[in-house]
Amino acid sequence: MASNSVRHKFINPPWYVIINMQKHFLNQMIRIQTSVNLKKLDKLGADYNNFDPSIERSVRCTWALHMYMQHVFRAKLSDSLVQEINRVNETLGVTVQSIDLNDYKHDFTTSETLNRLIEENEYPKFLWIYGMDALRNSHFSGWLRSKLAVRATKNLRVVFVADSQEDYREVFCDQRARFYQSTIPLHIHTSD
């Protein structure tokens, strides 16, 4: 009888074991993605002067002009635009990743995955941040703002994707909010 209960534990592990396994897998994927074909920040070469107005010029400006944090409304962000911005960043040697903050709102200070995604290092990283409603929690938003803005992580460029005007106003326009006026709009200039 004891062998059945032991076997049952291995077949159906508790939920926290599954979550830890998933986090370990994500950490491994982040390490793999950040080690392939990257350039250090000081070797990025994001000159934009010789480019006509285009998505590529806009992405290069983001790096060259130190536009650390931007925002955009999901309704104005097509899949093809995201893919093109990602392609340009990857061509420059920049890692591109996405985060849904709702996945980390309960363990943001201890999450190895989240902390690794926003860590300061010598390799440039472009982050799409979704789930802005999680930033209504002042502890989470204060912690994230200190990680992104206070210590000036020069290797990161962040785009917050707002699902609604309400999310945008609560996170970036309320004087009491931690991210009050801390972003600029994502503007993509094209020759069209």
Secondary structure as UniProt FT lines:
FT   HELIX           2..11
FT   HELIX           15..34
FT   HELIX           41..43
FT   TURN            49..50
FT   HELIX           55..64
FT   TURN            65..66
FT   STRAND          69..73
FT   HELIX           74..76
FT   HELIX           79..92
FT   STRAND          95..100
FT   HELIX           101..103
FT   TURN            104..110
FT   HELIX           112..117
FT   STRAND          125..130
FT   HELIX           132..136
FT   HELIX           138..145
FT   HELIX           146..150
FT   TURN            151..152
FT   TURN            154..155
FT   STRAND          156..162
FT   HELIX           165..168
FT   HELIX           169..173
FT   TURN            175..176
FT   TURN            178..181
FT   STRAND          184..185
//
